[in-house]
Amino acid sequence: MKIRRRSFLHFAASMMAMPTLSRLALAEGYPARPVRIIVPFAAGGPTDIIGRLIGQWLSERLGQQFVIENRPGAGGTIGIEAVVRAAPDGYTLLQVGAYSVVSAALYDNLNFSFVRDIAPVASMISTPLVMAVHPSFPARTVPEFIAYAKANPGKINMASSGIGATPHVAGELFKMMAGVDMVHVPYRGNAPALADLLGGQVQVTFDFIPSTVEHIRSGKLRALGVTTTARAAALPGVPALGEFVPGYEASGWFGLGAPRNTPVEIVDAINKETNAILTDEKVKARLADLGGTVLAGSPADFGKLIGVESEKWAKVVKFSGAKPG
């Protein structure tokens, strides 16, 4: 009887260990085929650029193709839902950004919850935006801009790449904290918004540095401030907005997510490889060219960032009264 009982207990322990062993074997063989990275915006924008870079680097490091698939529409929610509905096997990932938490606050009656249904995998980069005006605009500094805006409420047009996009909510946060009234003019992407700013049809934008830096350097735009707490290396002579509006901070940030219930061993494997990539000096230099700062960290660290940003931007969306276009 003791032998049978001992054999049964050994068998039961073996059966309980099998799922763990299977998951470990799965992680060790990952990836065995190409991996999709869903980018919820059209090609050419900051989210797409960062997605293609990390896809290229992961492909080179892991020996399998990490293929970018653009799924634009509805403020990124179409692409997010495609990942939510995908098999949780590590072969469909999401290019996550600040837009992810903004869209959760902006859109009612979504068929998913970003925080609940997307597992944080790896944070990659934080990027500042720059507050830029047309050279004809009378204000040359942030204090002058605030004074002009307060003297002319509702007469300044603020361009953005779309309702709920990072440039939009960065501008709304400035309005809220500086106590100014500007008219938001949403466009279908960065390029048309920037074109109208260059043409003088609108007066100000909060846009990513890579999109604006050459125009600023050539004098076609005037930079008033960067949106991070410290000055940006790409524009060292431009002050931080927080120097004039205490506590102001707005960043674009990017990382990778996966469907909920993706095996933790695969999540950890992708996180480990991504962090290893981000220690490479050539990678750091390339990201610095985009005005970015490496984040890295664990999936839990990324989850904490997402939680903090979710709470922050939900307040800004409520303040702005923004509704999907």
C-alpha positions as MATLAB code, in Angstrom:
seq = 'MKIRRRSFLHFAASMMAMPTLSRLALAEGYPARPVRIIVPFAAGGPTDIIGRLIGQWLSERLGQQFVIENRPGAGGTIGIEAVVRAAPDGYTLLQVGAYSVVSAALYDNLNFSFVRDIAPVASMISTPLVMAVHPSFPARTVPEFIAYAKANPGKINMASSGIGATPHVAGELFKMMAGVDMVHVPYRGNAPALADLLGGQVQVTFDFIPSTVEHIRSGKLRALGVTTTARAAALPGVPALGEFVPGYEASGWFGLGAPRNTPVEIVDAINKETNAILTDEKVKARLADLGGTVLAGSPADFGKLIGVESEKWAKVVKFSGAKPG';
ca = [
       0.000    0.000    0.000;
       2.831    2.390    0.888;
       4.486    1.675   -2.470;
       1.241    2.372   -4.340;
       0.664    5.556   -2.341;
       4.236    6.684   -2.971;
       3.873    5.947   -6.688;
       0.586    7.854   -6.830;
       2.087   10.896   -5.120;
       5.053   10.838   -7.492;
       2.691   10.571  -10.470;
       0.519   13.432   -9.150;
       3.562   15.639   -8.614;
       4.748   14.874  -12.141;
       1.362   15.788  -13.584;
       1.312   19.071  -11.653;
       4.772   19.947  -12.948;
       3.917   19.261  -16.588;
       2.270   22.636  -17.349;
       5.308   24.445  -15.911;
       7.706   22.266  -17.870;
       5.647   22.766  -21.035;
       5.707   26.537  -20.590;
       9.438   26.522  -19.971;
       9.998   24.439  -23.093;
       7.787   26.851  -25.042;
       9.795   29.836  -23.830;
      13.113   28.142  -24.631;
      11.993   27.514  -28.213;
      10.533   30.985  -28.677;
      10.203   32.316  -31.282;
       9.801   29.352  -33.604;
       8.069   31.386  -36.347;
       7.608   35.054  -37.310;
       6.076   37.392  -34.723;
       3.621   40.194  -35.544;
       3.955   43.587  -33.884;
       0.696   45.467  -34.340;
       1.199   49.233  -34.712;
      -2.207   50.917  -34.288;
      -1.318   53.880  -36.520;
      -0.367   54.481  -40.143;
       3.208   54.102  -41.330;
       5.590   57.012  -40.881;
       4.543   58.370  -37.473;
       6.521   58.120  -34.214;
       4.749   54.931  -33.070;
       5.502   53.249  -36.390;
       9.138   54.408  -36.434;
       9.814   53.057  -32.936;
       7.933   49.829  -33.738;
       9.996   49.192  -36.855;
      13.246   49.823  -35.021;
      12.471   47.405  -32.178;
      11.153   44.876  -34.713;
      14.403   45.061  -36.656;
      16.533   44.715  -33.532;
      14.529   41.784  -32.165;
      14.709   40.055  -35.561;
      18.483   40.380  -35.615;
      18.840   39.178  -32.035;
      16.401   36.249  -32.067;
      16.763   34.982  -35.627;
      13.065   35.249  -36.506;
      11.217   38.027  -38.285;
       9.300   40.494  -36.106;
       6.925   41.845  -38.730;
       5.219   45.238  -38.369;
       1.509   45.258  -39.178;
      -0.169   48.674  -39.269;
      -3.786   48.677  -38.013;
      -4.744   52.377  -37.846;
      -8.078   53.839  -36.824;
     -10.192   55.086  -33.909;
      -7.312   56.529  -31.918;
      -5.429   53.238  -31.857;
      -8.325   51.192  -30.489;
      -8.685   49.063  -33.647;
      -5.104   47.868  -33.357;
      -5.358   47.336  -29.605;
      -8.483   45.202  -30.001;
      -6.774   43.090  -32.675;
      -4.117   42.174  -30.111;
      -6.671   41.647  -27.335;
      -8.429   39.083  -29.585;
      -5.201   37.361  -30.686;
      -3.987   34.062  -29.271;
      -1.932   34.628  -26.080;
       1.084   32.734  -27.398;
       3.685   35.478  -27.842;
       3.298   35.636  -31.618;
       1.179   38.798  -31.628;
       2.516   41.839  -29.788;
       1.300   45.424  -29.490;
       3.351   48.568  -29.936;
       2.132   50.335  -26.813;
       2.301   54.084  -26.313;
       0.791   56.930  -24.349;
      -2.092   56.845  -26.838;
      -3.105   53.505  -25.305;
      -4.121   54.969  -21.966;
      -5.585   58.133  -23.524;
      -7.870   56.109  -25.795;
      -9.089   54.140  -22.771;
     -10.262   57.421  -21.203;
     -11.535   58.930  -24.457;
     -13.677   56.145  -25.890;
     -16.826   54.935  -24.157;
     -18.198   51.416  -24.547;
     -15.006   49.775  -25.793;
     -15.154   46.006  -26.140;
     -12.004   45.664  -24.065;
     -10.081   47.223  -21.191;
      -6.517   48.128  -22.120;
      -5.200   47.799  -18.560;
      -6.996   44.474  -18.000;
      -6.581   42.833  -21.411;
      -3.056   43.844  -22.468;
      -0.118   42.503  -20.462;
       2.849   44.901  -20.132;
       5.951   43.285  -21.610;
       8.769   45.811  -21.991;
       9.148   49.572  -21.835;
      11.560   51.035  -24.372;
      11.783   54.779  -24.728;
      10.434   58.067  -23.430;
      10.383   61.004  -25.851;
       9.794   64.705  -25.246;
       7.556   66.898  -27.321;
       8.266   70.516  -28.161;
       5.909   73.490  -27.998;
       6.489   75.292  -31.288;
       4.917   78.376  -32.852;
       4.956   79.999  -36.257;
       7.699   82.677  -36.444;
       5.083   85.381  -36.965;
       3.547   84.687  -33.564;
       4.248   87.641  -31.245;
       5.377   85.618  -28.199;
       9.027   84.570  -28.051;
       8.959   82.899  -24.621;
       6.538   80.748  -22.625;
       5.638   83.592  -20.197;
       4.943   85.871  -23.177;
       2.816   83.146  -24.766;
       0.759   82.686  -21.589;
       0.256   86.438  -21.249;
      -0.832   86.733  -24.892;
      -3.197   83.750  -24.588;
      -4.830   85.190  -21.461;
      -5.285   88.535  -23.212;
      -6.732   86.811  -26.283;
      -8.801   83.851  -25.045;
      -9.985   81.481  -27.745;
      -8.006   83.234  -30.485;
      -5.022   80.864  -30.640;
      -5.411   77.736  -32.780;
      -3.557   74.680  -31.475;
      -2.861   71.992  -34.070;
      -2.498   68.303  -33.259;
      -2.259   65.001  -35.087;
      -5.743   64.030  -33.911;
      -8.134   63.864  -30.987;
      -6.563   61.899  -28.151;
      -3.095   61.805  -29.715;
      -0.168   62.642  -27.451;
       0.304   66.130  -29.018;
      -3.363   66.859  -28.318;
      -3.369   65.871  -24.641;
       0.024   67.528  -24.076;
      -1.575   70.764  -25.265;
      -4.659   70.184  -23.132;
      -2.452   69.646  -20.075;
      -0.728   72.965  -20.807;
      -4.109   74.701  -21.118;
      -5.228   73.205  -17.817;
      -2.070   74.026  -15.860;
      -1.343   77.444  -17.397;
      -4.971   78.545  -17.254;
      -5.233   79.522  -20.920;
      -7.911   79.009  -23.564;
      -6.834   77.759  -26.994;
      -8.890   76.227  -29.797;
      -7.894   72.660  -30.609;
      -7.657   71.931  -34.341;
      -7.260   68.175  -34.942;
      -5.727   66.814  -38.142;
      -5.400   63.351  -39.617;
      -1.776   62.864  -38.635;
       1.362   64.862  -37.864;
       2.199   65.857  -41.424;
      -0.914   67.944  -42.259;
      -0.878   69.581  -38.820;
       2.746   70.573  -39.291;
       2.084   71.801  -42.832;
      -0.579   74.218  -41.606;
       1.641   75.424  -38.778;
       4.437   76.113  -41.257;
       1.921   77.935  -43.438;
       0.661   80.056  -40.558;
      -2.928   78.744  -40.656;
      -2.535   77.665  -37.015;
      -0.302   79.223  -34.396;
       1.030   76.517  -32.076;
       1.545   72.792  -31.746;
       2.969   70.340  -29.229;
       4.751   67.806  -31.423;
       7.489   65.203  -31.230;
      11.007   66.536  -31.664;
      11.914   64.388  -34.719;
       8.997   65.928  -36.637;
       9.921   69.514  -35.851;
      13.628   69.785  -35.072;
      14.836   70.601  -38.603;
      12.156   73.278  -39.024;
      13.200   74.767  -35.681;
      16.873   74.754  -36.618;
      16.117   76.381  -39.991;
      14.011   79.110  -38.377;
      10.742   78.035  -39.990;
       9.350   77.366  -36.509;
      10.152   78.853  -33.104;
      10.542   76.496  -30.151;
       9.258   77.843  -26.844;
       9.755   74.838  -24.588;
      10.113   71.070  -24.360;
       7.537   69.059  -22.459;
       9.813   66.945  -20.260;
      11.054   68.012  -16.830;
      14.621   68.443  -18.137;
      15.894   70.049  -21.308;
      16.282   67.817  -24.361;
      19.711   67.013  -25.789;
      18.408   67.565  -29.330;
      17.382   71.152  -28.439;
      19.737   72.146  -25.611;
      18.950   75.847  -25.838;
      15.199   75.341  -25.416;
      13.890   75.490  -21.829;
      11.576   72.949  -20.253;
       7.962   74.103  -19.910;
       8.135   73.104  -16.267;
      10.541   76.002  -15.702;
       7.565   78.313  -16.227;
       4.587   76.054  -15.441;
       5.645   74.183  -12.288;
       4.881   70.479  -12.399;
       4.159   70.361  -16.114;
       5.397   67.166  -17.790;
       4.207   65.297  -20.858;
       6.110   62.573  -22.665;
       5.534   60.172  -25.444;
       6.529   56.697  -24.282;
       6.652   53.411  -26.093;
       6.918   49.752  -25.248;
       5.587   46.298  -26.046;
       2.424   44.621  -24.818;
       0.848   41.201  -25.370;
      -2.588   39.621  -24.973;
      -3.588   38.856  -21.407;
      -2.640   35.314  -20.350;
       0.454   35.215  -22.548;
       2.758   32.814  -20.659;
       4.885   34.695  -18.156;
       7.955   32.806  -19.379;
       7.510   34.293  -22.874;
       6.807   37.761  -21.476;
       9.981   37.555  -19.408;
      11.972   36.283  -22.410;
      10.886   39.211  -24.603;
      11.536   41.628  -21.761;
      15.036   40.237  -21.264;
      15.894   40.500  -24.966;
      14.459   44.012  -25.260;
      16.431   45.223  -22.252;
      19.590   43.676  -23.696;
      18.998   45.559  -26.961;
      18.555   48.833  -25.079;
      22.010   48.523  -23.481;
      23.695   48.591  -26.906;
      25.482   51.911  -27.462;
      24.467   52.064  -31.141;
      20.839   51.563  -30.165;
      21.094   54.270  -27.505;
      22.586   56.639  -30.071;
      19.814   55.916  -32.574;
      17.140   56.529  -29.944;
      18.910   59.733  -28.860;
      18.622   60.925  -32.480;
      14.863   60.627  -32.008;
      15.076   62.714  -28.843;
      14.424   59.658  -26.703;
      15.625   58.359  -23.359;
      15.881   54.616  -22.722;
      13.421   53.288  -20.129;
      13.955   49.488  -19.872;
      12.924   47.753  -16.621;
      10.731   44.767  -15.772;
       7.169   44.050  -16.958;
       6.025   45.120  -13.481;
       7.875   48.434  -13.845;
       6.144   49.021  -17.167;
       2.810   48.162  -15.575;
       3.388   50.823  -12.889;
       4.155   53.436  -15.567;
       0.963   52.520  -17.418;
      -1.052   52.835  -14.195;
       0.336   56.286  -13.368;
      -0.145   57.554  -16.921;
      -3.688   56.152  -17.087;
      -4.727   58.168  -14.041;
      -2.975   61.324  -15.245;
      -4.409   61.434  -18.754;
      -7.906   60.428  -17.661;
      -8.015   63.692  -15.683;
      -6.789   65.684  -18.689;
      -9.337   64.088  -21.039;
     -12.114   64.886  -18.564;
     -10.896   68.495  -18.258;
     -10.720   68.939  -22.030;
     -14.185   67.526  -22.663;
     -12.718   65.809  -25.731;
     -14.866   63.338  -27.622;
     -13.821   60.978  -30.432;
     -14.050   62.611  -33.848;
];
